[in-house]
Amino acid sequence: MTVALTAARQNFHHALTESHTLTLSPEGVASNADGSQKTSIAIGLGIATDLAAQTVATKLQGQKAGKQFEGAVESFLKETFPSFQSLRPGSWIIENVGGSRSEYQISKYEPYTHLASLASAIEKDPALASVLGNSYEISPDILVLRKPEKDAVINGDQPLVDAAFGRHSVIRESNQDRPIVHAIVSCKWTLRSDRAQNARSEALNIIRNRKGRTPHIAVVTAEPSPSRLASLALGTGDIDTVYHFALPELSEAVGKTDNDEAISMLETLISGKRLRDISDLPLDLTV
């Protein structure tokens, strides 16, 4: 019998290949590989072959591939994370807000509702923008939200709360009714140019601008190059963990390259607990 997490991972990869997000060119270059780098081509080919990617004449444009990747990650999380009630009970919402950047999505939720007032003040007084820059801007791809709980649920096993105390905690619906940001997931189909640094900057904004505990901050990527993965995954203090869309397949493909530097770097990322498989993400979100 195939367990739910394994089935969801298979469905995730199937969605990427069927939507032509992950493909191979007639020359054997995967759609997530850098066609100018031999190692990237070799690793990408290994992963794409393992996942039964189709060969197509023209790969998708980067923006469309990225949007479809976000959708696949969203579907995977919806299929998995809410099922782990034994580890993390609650009423969960998983939203892909990457396509709604015209609205300041995160300010609708705790602990970031104060940012709506800040954004409004900056809009009225552009001089503030020159002082604050983009230090308050947070444009997530996927939000994992928890609904606040009714007192009846909190008191389900024994009387725990009443009207006297605990009047400011955001988990009580009697105090406030906005969902709470549990996790922010950034999706990067590849890691070219400054995308790694953009993810780091946004993570720091998430940490600095909260009025409450820090949400989980995760990045999911399909980047095949260990050196580019390292540019995002190495170090601590901003992003919790980087998740690869196919880590076992990546490890096998890297091993076949006989590139000692790539093999060593990937081992460092994995043994150093900075890079995990996407199947680890829903479990990590329960912690």
C-alpha positions in Angstrom: 0.0 0.0 0.0 1.3 3.5 -0.9 1.1 5.8 2.0 -0.4 9.3 1.7 2.8 11.3 1.7 4.4 9.1 -1.0 1.3 9.3 -3.1 1.2 13.1 -2.8 4.9 13.3 -3.8 4.1 11.2 -6.9 1.1 13.4 -7.7 3.3 16.5 -7.3 5.8 15.2 -9.8 3.1 14.0 -12.2 1.5 17.4 -12.2 4.9 19.0 -13.1 5.5 16.7 -16.0 1.9 16.6 -17.3 1.8 20.4 -17.3 5.1 20.6 -19.2 6.7 22.5 -16.3 9.4 19.9 -16.2 10.4 18.8 -19.7 13.4 17.8 -21.8 14.5 19.5 -25.0 15.3 17.4 -28.1 18.9 17.9 -27.1 18.3 16.5 -23.6 18.4 19.7 -21.7 15.9 19.8 -18.8 13.6 22.8 -18.5 15.1 23.7 -15.0 18.7 23.3 -16.1 21.2 25.9 -17.2 21.9 25.1 -20.9 25.3 26.8 -20.6 26.6 24.6 -17.8 27.6 20.9 -18.4 27.0 19.9 -14.8 23.6 21.5 -14.6 22.6 19.8 -17.9 23.8 16.4 -16.7 22.0 16.7 -13.3 18.9 18.1 -14.8 18.8 15.2 -17.4 19.1 12.6 -14.6 16.3 14.1 -12.6 14.0 14.6 -15.6 14.6 11.1 -16.8 13.8 9.6 -13.3 10.6 11.6 -13.2 9.5 10.6 -16.7 9.5 14.1 -18.1 8.4 14.5 -21.7 10.5 15.8 -24.6 9.1 19.0 -26.1 10.2 21.3 -28.8 9.9 24.5 -26.8 10.0 24.8 -23.0 7.6 27.1 -21.1 8.6 30.7 -20.5 10.1 31.2 -17.1 7.2 33.2 -15.6 4.7 30.6 -16.6 6.8 27.7 -15.4 7.3 29.5 -12.1 3.5 30.1 -11.7 2.8 26.4 -12.4 5.5 25.3 -10.0 3.8 27.5 -7.3 0.5 25.8 -8.1 2.0 22.3 -7.8 3.6 23.1 -4.4 0.3 24.6 -3.2 -1.6 21.4 -4.3 1.0 19.2 -2.6 0.7 21.1 0.7 -3.1 21.0 0.6 -3.0 17.3 0.0 -0.6 16.6 2.9 -0.2 19.1 5.7 -3.8 19.3 6.9 -3.8 15.5 7.3 -1.2 15.6 10.1 -3.8 16.5 12.7 -2.1 14.0 15.1 1.0 16.2 15.1 -0.4 19.6 14.6 -4.2 20.0 15.1 -6.0 23.0 13.8 -8.1 24.4 11.1 -5.8 25.2 8.2 -5.9 27.4 5.0 -3.3 27.1 2.3 -3.3 30.0 -0.2 -1.2 30.7 -3.3 -1.1 34.5 -3.2 1.8 34.8 -5.6 -0.4 36.0 -8.4 -2.1 38.7 -6.2 0.8 41.0 -5.6 -1.2 44.1 -6.4 -2.8 43.6 -3.0 -0.8 43.5 0.2 -1.9 40.0 1.1 0.0 39.4 4.3 -1.4 42.4 6.0 -4.8 40.7 6.1 -3.4 38.2 8.7 -1.8 38.1 12.1 0.9 39.0 13.1 1.2 41.4 10.1 -2.1 43.4 10.1 -0.2 46.6 11.2 1.6 46.6 7.8 -1.7 47.7 6.1 -1.6 51.0 8.1 2.1 51.4 7.3 1.5 50.8 3.6 -1.4 53.3 3.6 0.8 56.0 5.3 3.6 55.5 2.8 1.1 55.8 -0.1 0.0 59.2 1.4 3.5 60.4 2.2 6.0 59.2 -0.4 8.8 60.8 1.8 8.4 57.8 4.1 9.3 55.5 1.3 12.7 57.1 0.9 13.3 56.4 4.6 11.9 52.9 4.9 12.7 51.6 1.4 11.4 48.1 0.9 12.2 47.0 4.5 8.5 46.4 5.2 7.5 44.7 1.9 6.6 41.0 2.0 5.3 39.3 -1.1 4.9 35.6 -0.4 4.1 32.9 -2.8 2.2 30.5 -0.5 0.8 31.2 2.9 -0.1 28.5 5.4 -2.7 30.0 7.8 -4.4 28.8 10.9 -7.9 29.9 11.8 -8.3 31.1 15.4 -10.2 28.7 17.6 -13.5 29.1 19.4 -13.4 28.9 23.2 -15.6 25.8 23.0 -12.8 24.0 21.1 -10.1 25.3 23.4 -12.2 24.0 26.4 -13.0 20.8 24.7 -11.1 18.5 27.1 -11.3 20.6 30.2 -12.1 24.2 31.2 -9.1 26.3 30.2 -10.2 29.8 29.3 -13.0 32.2 30.2 -13.8 35.8 29.8 -11.5 37.0 32.5 -8.0 36.4 31.2 -6.2 35.5 28.0 -7.9 38.4 26.3 -5.1 39.3 23.9 -3.9 36.1 22.4 -4.6 35.9 18.7 -5.4 32.1 18.8 -8.8 32.9 20.4 -11.6 33.7 18.0 -13.3 35.7 20.8 -10.3 38.1 20.7 -9.9 38.4 17.0 -11.1 36.6 13.9 -8.3 36.9 11.4 -6.2 33.8 10.3 -2.7 33.6 11.7 0.3 33.1 9.5 1.8 29.8 10.4 4.3 29.5 7.4 5.5 31.4 4.4 6.7 29.3 1.5 8.6 30.8 -1.4 8.7 28.9 -4.6 11.8 29.2 -6.9 11.7 27.1 -10.1 15.3 27.9 -10.6 17.9 30.0 -8.8 19.4 32.3 -11.4 21.0 35.7 -10.8 19.8 37.4 -7.6 16.8 35.2 -6.8 18.6 33.6 -3.8 19.3 37.1 -2.3 15.7 38.2 -2.9 14.5 35.2 -0.9 16.9 36.0 1.9 15.8 39.7 2.0 12.2 38.8 2.1 12.8 36.3 4.9 14.5 39.1 6.9 11.5 41.3 6.3 9.2 38.6 7.6 11.3 38.3 10.8 11.7 42.1 11.4 8.1 43.2 10.7 6.2 40.6 12.7 4.2 41.5 15.9 4.2 38.0 17.3 6.2 34.8 16.8 8.1 34.2 13.6 6.3 31.9 11.0 8.1 29.1 9.4 10.1 30.4 6.5 10.7 27.9 3.7 11.9 27.9 0.1 11.0 25.2 -2.4 13.1 25.0 -5.5 13.8 22.7 -8.5 17.3 24.1 -9.1 19.6 21.2 -10.1 23.0 22.9 -9.4 24.4 22.3 -5.9 26.5 25.5 -6.0 23.4 27.6 -6.7 21.5 25.7 -4.0 24.3 26.5 -1.7 23.9 30.2 -2.4 20.5 30.1 -0.8 20.7 27.2 1.7 24.1 27.8 3.4 24.0 29.9 6.5 21.3 30.5 9.1 19.3 33.3 10.6 16.8 34.0 7.8 15.4 31.0 5.9 14.5 28.0 8.1 15.2 25.3 5.4 15.4 24.9 1.6 13.4 22.1 0.2 14.3 20.4 -3.1 11.4 19.2 -5.3 13.2 15.9 -5.9 16.1 15.4 -3.4 16.7 11.7 -3.8 16.7 12.0 -7.6 19.0 15.0 -7.3 21.4 13.0 -5.1 21.5 10.1 -7.6 22.0 12.5 -10.6 24.8 14.4 -8.8 26.6 11.2 -7.9 26.6 10.1 -11.5 28.4 13.3 -12.6 31.7 12.3 -11.0 32.0 16.0 -10.1 33.7 15.9 -6.7 32.9 19.5 -5.9 29.2 19.1 -6.7 29.0 15.8 -4.7 30.8 17.4 -1.7 28.7 20.5 -1.7 25.4 18.5 -1.9 26.5 16.3 1.0 27.4 19.4 3.0 23.9 20.8 2.4 22.1 17.6 3.3 24.3 16.6 6.3 24.3 20.2 7.5 20.4 20.1 7.7 20.1 23.0 5.2 18.5 21.0 2.3 15.6 18.5 2.5 13.1 16.9 0.2 9.7 18.4 -0.4 8.2 15.4 1.3 9.8 16.7 4.6 8.1 20.0 4.3 4.6 19.1 5.6 6.2 17.2 8.5 8.5 20.1 9.4 5.5 22.5 9.4 4.0 20.5 12.3 6.9 21.4 14.6 
